């Protein structure tokens, strides 16, 4: 293992250069994937890397609306209505001497750069300064994706034969809700263990929250504000509903506990209603996200949320006759990995061997593709990758070079320990 770590340090400039080239590929999603995405730029580059490393299988897997529809019907997962032109996942396999396998999942898409003038450097320049590599997607999550590929190269560079099959899934449309990994799982991609390479800042994520995005709409009667008593204010009715949902959230706070995750919660992020201060509004809506824990289900959350809204309506003379409208427009299930599973111990041992300390095991309030590989592909799954959450979706996004190199060491150690 010592010789492997020395070899990785000796080749670090080469490994960093591969990441720089991927960051220089503009792969951003357009309107969270609804308007399409430019992932092909990155996938074409990754194909050349896979070919150079001698992958036995390289496969393009186009994203389609039919698969997303089927996934929504079966698993309450998937985000419909996206433009999939020239958007495809790219899979590579590197066979080894043994039968065990491990898959590394990473999304090649990024958020848009926004106003380039706000950046210290060209957001697609791949500039390195003071030990940090700057660029859109450098942290979220091209560093993790490339680190998994470079782990294979690191073993080759050290003259170490793979003890099992290593698979790489470079997926699209994660920033649009995770459609790429959903397509991969629906099409049967899997392995004996999966690592989702999202940034975790030297922590190992073994659970994350699920989420449901709701929209609630109320109607009223519009009149001049001077005749307020003859109208019905739809905003006032929404405020009543918001208070009812706060009571539901408080009840959940007292009911649900998890060793790695916060309690379930709801956040009202958008409120729309009214035309002028002089008019009683006849329409109002809120859009909100409810985060919920493993052990709770999508059906349960939707039922309890809807019941809270309708119970509030039952207590209001107007809403009793003019029922609020509740709809769901995006979902993602929670994720949890059994900490007693052998894969967890192997990861902890590999981390210790690679960088000489213990890895903290934590949960994440934000969801990611881990849920897909655990819940749909039914693979033992953990989330670990280089970078800090604070850098995700940020102006002047960067990843620390040392975190990236350390991830290569950890992944390479994990491949050896898990597959043998």
N, C-alpha and C positions, 0 to 999 in steps of 0.2 A: 504493500500500500504506500509506503514511503517513496518508492521509486516512481509510482504513478503520480503522486503529488508533485514531486520534483519535475517530472516531465510536463505536467500542466503548467507549472510556473515557467518552464523553459519555452513553451509555445504560446504564452499568454498574448503576445502581440498579434499572432495569427488569429487567435480566437476573438480578440477584440475587433480586428479588422472585419471579420465576418459579420459581427453585430453592427458595425458602422454601416456596412453596405445595405443591411436590411433596414436600418433606420432611414437611410437615404431614399428608400422606396416609399413613395406616397401611397398609403393603403387606407386612407380614411373613409369612414362611412358617411353617407350623405343623408341628412335628416334621420339619424339613428337607423339607417338601413332602409327606410321606406323609399328613399330616392335612389337607392343603389349603393355601390361601394367600389373602391378602387383596389381591392385585395389582389387582383390579378398581378399587379406590379410586383408585389412581394412573393406571390406563389411562383412566378416565373423564375425569380432569383433563387428561391429555395429548391426548385427542381434541379438547377445546376449544381447546387451544393449536394443534394441527395445523390445525384449521378456521380459526382466526384468521389463521394464516400462509398460508392459501390452498393447502393441499396438494391435488394433483390426484387423489391416491388415498389413501384411509384404509381399512385392512382389518383386521378382527378375525380371528384364526386360533386357534381353540380347541385346547388340548392334549388328546391322546387316548392311551389305552393302546395302541391298535392301531399308531400311528405309532412309539411308543417300542419296542414289540415288534419291529417291522420293522427299526428302527435297530439294535437289539441283535443281531439275526440277521445283518445285513449288515456292521456296522462294529464290533461289540463295544462299543457305546456306548448309554447310556440307563439310566434308573433306574426299574424297574417298580413298580407297586403304589401310586402316588400318587393322591391325590384331586384331580380336575381340575374340580370344580364351580366355575363362574364364573371360570375361569382361562383367559386367552387372551392371545396375543401381539397387539401392535398395530403395524401397519406404516403408514408415510406416505412419499409420494414427492413431490418438488418438481422438476419438469422444468426444464431449461435449454435454451440455444441449441444446444449441441453434443451429440454422441452418447455421450461418455464418462460413466461413472457412478461414484459412491462411496457406500458404505453405512456408516453408523455403528451399531454394535450396543451396546446397554446393557440391563442387567436392572433391572426396576422393583421386584423383590422385595427384601426385606431380611431380616436376622435378627430374631428377637424382641428387644424391649427388655430383657427380664429384670425384675429388681426396680427399679421406677421410683424408689424411695427412694435408690438408689445414684447417681442422676444429679444433676448440678448444676442442670440445667434439665429441663423437661418434654421427654422424648425425642421427642415429636411437636410441639414448640412452634416449631421453626425459629428459635431464639433466636440472635442475632448478638452476639458479645462479643469485643472486642479483635481484630477482623479474622478471627474464626472463626465459621462457621455450625455450630451444634450440632444433632444429631438423629440418630435411627436411619436409617441408609442415606445420610446426607449425603455421606460419603466413598465408601461401598461400595453402589451406585455412582451415586446419583442426580445427583451433581455432573457426572460424565462424560456421562451420558445427556442431561441438560439442556443442558450446554455444546454438545453436537452440534446440538441443536435451536436453541439461541440463535445458533449460527454462521450458520444459515440466516437467522434474523431480523436478525443483524448486517449481513449483506450487503444485505438488503432495506432496513434503516434507512439504510445508506450509499448507497442508490440504485444498487447494483451488480447487474446481471443475472447470474443463475447461468449459468456456461459449460457446464454439464452437469447431469445428474440427480443429485440428492442424495436418498438413501433413509435412513430411520430405522427401526430395528427395536427396539422396546421389548418385551423378552421376559420371560417368567415362569419361575419354578422354577429359577433358576440356583443358588440356595443349596441346592437339593435335588440338585445334580449336573449342571445344565446342560440339563435337558429342553427348555426353551423354545427355545434356539438350535438344538437338534437338530431340533425340529419345523419351525422356519423353514427350515433347510437341506434337510430331507427334502421340504418342499413347494416347493422350487425358488427360494427367495429368494436373490438373489446380486447382485453388481455387479462392475465392473472392478477395484475395490479395496475392502477392508474395514478399518475401524478399530474395534477392540474397546476401549471407553472405560473399562476398569477403571483404578483408580488406580495410577500408576507413579512419582509424585514427580519429575517432570521427566526421567525416563529413558524410552527407547524399548525395549520388550520385543519381541525377535524370535525367541524360543524359550521353550518351557516343558517341564517334565517330564511324562511320562505316569504313570499310577498304576493299580494293581490292588489291591483290598482282598481279602485272603484270610482264611478261617477254617480252622483246623486243629484236629481233635478226636481225642482218644485215650480209650480205655477201659481199665479196670483191674479189680481184684477188691477189694471193700470188706470189711475186717475190723476188729476192735478194734485200736487201735494197739499194744496189748501183744502181739498176735499178728502183728506186722508182716511177718514172714518168710513167713506163709501167704497174704498178700495181694499185690496188684500196685498200686503207686502211680501213678495216671495223671498226676499232676503231675510226677513224676520223668521220665516218658516225654516229656512236653511240653518239659521243660528240655533233654533230649537233642536234641530237634528244633530248639529255639531255637539251640543251639550249632552245629548243622549249617547253619542258615540264616545265622548269622554268618560261617561259612566261605564260603558262597556270596557273601555281600556283599563279603567281602575279595577274592575272586577277581574280582568285577566291578570293584572299585576299581582293580585292576591292569590290567584289560583295556580299559575304556571311558573315553575322554577326549572332552571337548567344550569348545570355546572359550568358550561362554557359560553352561554349566550344570555343576552338581556331578555327581559320579559317582552311579551307581544306588545305592539304599539301601533298607533295610527297617526299619520301626519297629513293634515289638510294643506296641500301645496298650491292649489289654484281655486279661486272663487270668481265666478262670472255672474254678473247681474246688474240690471239697471241701465238707464240711458242718460238720466239727468237728475240733479238734486231736487228738481221741481216736479218729478214724476214718481209716483208710487210704482215700483217695479213689478211687472207681471211674470218675470222669469228669473230664476237663479239656479246656479249649479255649483257643485264643488267637485274637485278631483283630488283623490287622496290615495296614499299607499298604506296598506296594513302589512306589517311584518309579523310573522308568526313562527313559533318554534317547531322543531321536530317533535313528533307525538301528536300535534294538531294536524288536521287535514284541510285540504282546500274546501271540500264540501262543508265541513264544520265552520270554517271561517266565513264562507259566504252565507251560510244559514244564520249564524249568530249576528253577523253584520246586518243582514236584511231584517232579521227579527227586531233588532234594536231600532232601526229606522221606522219600521211599521208600528212598533209599540208606541213610539213617540207620536206617530201620526194618529193612532187611536185616541190619544189624549188631547187632540186639537180638533175643534169643530170643523175647521176648513180642510185640514189634511185628511180627516176621516172620510170626507167625500171626494177629495181631490188627491189621490194617493201619490206620494213621491215616486219617482222612477229611479230604480237602482240598476246599474249595469256594470259589467266587468270588462276592462279593455286590455289588461296585461297580467300575466301570472308567472310565478316561478316557485317550485316546491322547495321545502327545506332540505338540508343535507346533514347527515350525521354518520360518522364512522365509528364502529365499535373499537374502543381503545384496547381491548383484549385481543384483537386480531393480530396474527403474526406479522403482518405487513407494517404495523405501527412500530413494533419492536425493532424490526430490521431497519426501518427508516431512522429511528433514534440511534441505533448502533452505527449506521453509516454516517450520520451527521457528526457523531462524536469522533469517528475515525478520520473524517475529512478535515475538520477544523478544530478539533480538540476541546469541545465543550458540549454541554447538554442543550437540546432544543426545547424551548417551552412549547407546550401544546395548548392551543387557544381556540376560541370560536370567533366567527366573523359576523357582525351585524348585516353585512352586505352579501348578497348572493352572487354566485358565479356558476361556471360550468361543472363544478364538482357534483352538483345535484344530478346532472344528466348521467354522468358515468356511474354514479352509485345507484340511482333510482331506476333508470331505464336500461342501461347496459349491464347493471347488476354486478359491477366490478368493485373490489376493495379499492377505495379512493382516498387520497390525501391531497392537500393543497399546500404547495411550497414553491416559492420563486424569489428571485432577487428583486429588490426595490422596495419602496415605501408607499403606503397607501396615499400619503399626502401629496405624492408626485403624480398620481393618476389624474388625468383630465386637467392638468395644471399648465398654465403658461410657464415657459422655461422648464418643461418636464425634463428630468434627467434620471439616470441610474448611476450609482456608484460602481466604478470598475471593479473594485475589490469584491463587492457583493456578487457581481456577475461571475467572476472567476471562482469564488467560493461555491456558487451554485453548480458550476461545472464539476468541481471536486466532489460535491455531495451527490450529484446525480450519477457520476461515474462509479463512486463507491456503492451507491444503491443498486446500480445495475449488477455489479459483481456479487454483492451480498444476497440480493433477492433471487437472482436467476440461478445461483448455484445452490 
